[in-house]
């Protein structure tokens, strides 16, 4: 099996995933999964597509991720792994699609407007 390369994005985080056959090692930015994502929820998010498709321990995954915060990065990695699982086997799509793991979340930070304090917040108005 050749290496499968997929990209996942969330907010401003971009994850590039390289999937190859192996023993189930997940390396993120040259660190182990448990060292990079220290909370259990973030580790669960990354492992979710593998668990749903019963592929835990079958593949070695190398990830390069940058931008955004740790939650956005974890969700970007999850999307990239889900896309790789679909390329591996078309039947995985039927499992991952109803869970919402193949949907790119379009929500982004709204830009700040001039003449305002933030995107929606205005400067304090004084009548007199």
C-alpha positions in Angstrom: 0.0 0.0 0.0 1.3 3.4 -0.9 1.1 6.4 1.4 -2.3 8.3 1.3 -2.0 12.0 1.7 -5.1 14.1 2.7 -5.7 17.6 4.0 -8.2 18.7 6.6 -9.1 22.3 7.7 -11.0 23.9 10.6 -11.1 27.6 11.3 -7.5 28.6 10.6 -6.0 25.2 11.4 -4.6 23.1 8.5 -3.7 19.4 8.9 -1.8 17.3 6.4 -2.1 13.6 7.1 0.1 10.8 5.7 -1.5 7.4 6.2 0.5 4.2 5.7 0.3 0.6 6.9 1.8 0.0 10.3 1.1 -0.7 14.0 -1.1 2.2 14.9 1.4 4.9 15.7 0.0 8.5 15.4 2.7 11.2 15.2 1.7 14.8 15.2 4.4 17.4 14.4 7.1 14.8 15.4 5.4 14.3 18.8 3.3 11.4 20.0 -0.5 11.9 20.0 -0.7 11.8 23.8 2.1 14.4 24.1 0.6 16.8 21.5 -3.1 16.5 22.5 -2.9 16.0 26.2 -6.7 16.0 27.0 -8.8 12.9 26.5 -11.4 14.7 24.5 -8.9 15.9 21.9 -7.4 12.4 21.7 -10.9 10.9 21.2 -11.6 13.4 18.4 -8.5 12.3 16.5 -9.2 8.6 17.0 -12.9 8.8 16.2 -12.7 8.0 12.4 -10.4 5.1 13.2 -12.7 3.7 15.9 -15.8 3.9 13.8 -14.2 2.1 10.9 -12.5 -0.5 13.1 -9.0 0.5 11.9 -7.4 1.2 15.3 -3.9 -0.2 15.3 -3.8 -0.9 11.5 -2.2 2.2 10.2 0.7 4.5 11.0 -0.3 8.2 10.7 2.0 11.1 10.3 0.5 14.5 10.7 1.7 18.1 10.1 -0.7 20.6 11.6 -0.4 24.4 12.0 -2.5 27.4 12.7 -5.4 27.9 15.0 -5.8 26.5 18.5 -5.6 23.0 19.8 -9.3 22.2 19.4 -9.3 23.5 15.8 -6.2 21.5 15.1 -7.7 18.3 16.5 -10.8 18.7 14.4 -8.7 19.4 11.3 -6.8 16.2 11.9 -10.1 14.3 12.4 -11.4 15.6 9.0 -8.1 14.6 7.2 -8.1 11.1 8.7 -11.8 10.7 7.8 -11.0 11.6 4.2 -8.1 9.2 4.1 -10.4 6.4 5.4 -12.8 7.1 2.6 -10.1 6.8 0.0 -8.9 3.6 1.5 -12.4 1.9 1.3 -15.5 3.4 -0.2 -17.8 1.7 2.3 -16.2 3.7 5.1 -18.0 6.7 3.6 -21.4 5.2 4.6 -20.2 4.9 8.2 -18.5 8.4 8.6 -21.0 10.5 6.6 -24.0 10.1 9.1 -21.6 11.0 12.0 -20.8 14.3 10.3 -17.1 13.5 10.1 -16.8 14.3 6.4 -18.3 17.8 6.6 -16.0 20.7 6.5 -17.1 23.1 9.2 -17.5 26.5 7.4 -17.7 28.7 10.6 -14.9 31.2 10.6 -14.2 34.2 12.8 -16.1 37.3 11.6 -13.9 40.2 10.6 -13.6 43.4 12.6 -15.3 46.4 11.0 -14.0 49.9 11.0 -15.8 52.4 13.3 -16.6 49.5 15.7 -14.9 48.0 18.7 -15.1 44.3 17.4 -17.0 42.5 14.7 -20.4 43.3 16.1 -19.7 45.3 19.3 -20.0 49.1 18.9 -18.2 51.8 20.7 -20.2 53.2 23.7 -22.8 55.7 22.5 -23.3 59.0 24.4 -26.4 60.9 23.6 -25.3 64.1 25.5 
